[in-house]
Amino acid sequence: MAFPKKPKKKKKQRNPVMDYMGYVLMRVALFILYLFPVRRNLRFACFLGNLMWKHYHRGRKRAMDNLRASFPDKPDAWLEETGRKSFQHIVMLAIDLLFTPRLVRKDNWRQYATVTNIERAKWMMQEGKGLLMLTGHYGNFEIMGYALGVFGFNIYSIARPLDNPFINDYLYGIREKAGQKIIDKKGAAEQMADLAEQGATLCFIADQDAGKKGVFVDFFGRKASSYKSIGLLAIQYNMPIGIGCCRQRPGEFYFEVEVGRIIMPSEWADKDDPLKWVTQEYNTELENLIRKDPTQYWWLHRRWKTRPKEERQTK
């Protein structure tokens, strides 16, 4: 018997007046924030992160569940402290994003950052032969794209637009001010193919849950669904894959940028299933980077939301 398909949920219509009021409130809040130095704002962000940890019960539970599954040998006190600090970093990311254009320039970036193992990726970007740069919801993933734009690299970041168009345009303006280009996640496939052929650098947040149609690979000891598009793009256009991160020094507007590994096309050329191999390799490297300081990962992120078919069938 064929059952009728459920009608798709209609997208809720936005109220432009309310959206604009939300934008105005955000600008007022920014005016107040800019009256104080960035370090004081970061302390305030930590305070707000602690409040989130205390009162956002559903998010705290999800974070603790993810931490327990990822670090089964760690005591509860360590898990609690790691989860609380991860909430602090979520709020600090917003402060970093807003203050970066006011503070960081091409001539003074060394006051705010140090780099590790970045030379090879830098030369690849300069050659203009195409490169995929991946990171996760870890540390300050926004600053990486901004910094690359400051130095004039031809980079494009794939992003999902915010629901409020006024706030979205304002924040996109901040990100694009230094030269970073943003591609809307919806309908980006054709653009990515064209840019890959042009030899651009494409930047992805690579730890999104990809649903039932994703590639399931190991991530912190559990199967996680990853988008096929990254691996397929790399394989089709012979694009190396760099995996990096940008950690923040505790309580400071100072960042440690690191490229952990670059996966070259020659590495997957002889693999039986190159797509799954590539997807597993970059997830493994991302995990290695996160393990150096787990407090900066977004543990409330629903990375393991979709379960593989074999797990769903046993329930």
Secondary structure as GFF3:
##gff-version 3
##sequence-region A 1 315
A	DSSP	alpha_helix	16	33	.	.	.	ID=ss1
A	DSSP	alpha_helix	38	55	.	.	.	ID=ss2
A	DSSP	alpha_helix	57	70	.	.	.	ID=ss3
A	DSSP	alpha_helix	76	103	.	.	.	ID=ss4
A	DSSP	three_ten_helix	109	111	.	.	.	ID=ss5
A	DSSP	beta_strand	113	116	.	.	.	ID=ss6
A	DSSP	alpha_helix	119	127	.	.	.	ID=ss7
A	DSSP	beta_strand	131	135	.	.	.	ID=ss8
A	DSSP	alpha_helix	141	150	.	.	.	ID=ss9
A	DSSP	beta_strand	155	159	.	.	.	ID=ss10
A	DSSP	alpha_helix	165	176	.	.	.	ID=ss11
A	DSSP	beta_strand	181	184	.	.	.	ID=ss12
A	DSSP	alpha_helix	189	198	.	.	.	ID=ss13
A	DSSP	beta_strand	201	205	.	.	.	ID=ss14
A	DSSP	beta_strand	215	219	.	.	.	ID=ss15
A	DSSP	beta_strand	222	226	.	.	.	ID=ss16
A	DSSP	alpha_helix	228	237	.	.	.	ID=ss17
A	DSSP	beta_strand	241	248	.	.	.	ID=ss18
A	DSSP	beta_strand	255	263	.	.	.	ID=ss19
A	DSSP	alpha_helix	265	268	.	.	.	ID=ss20
A	DSSP	alpha_helix	274	291	.	.	.	ID=ss21
A	DSSP	three_ten_helix	294	296	.	.	.	ID=ss22
A	DSSP	alpha_helix	309	313	.	.	.	ID=ss23
###
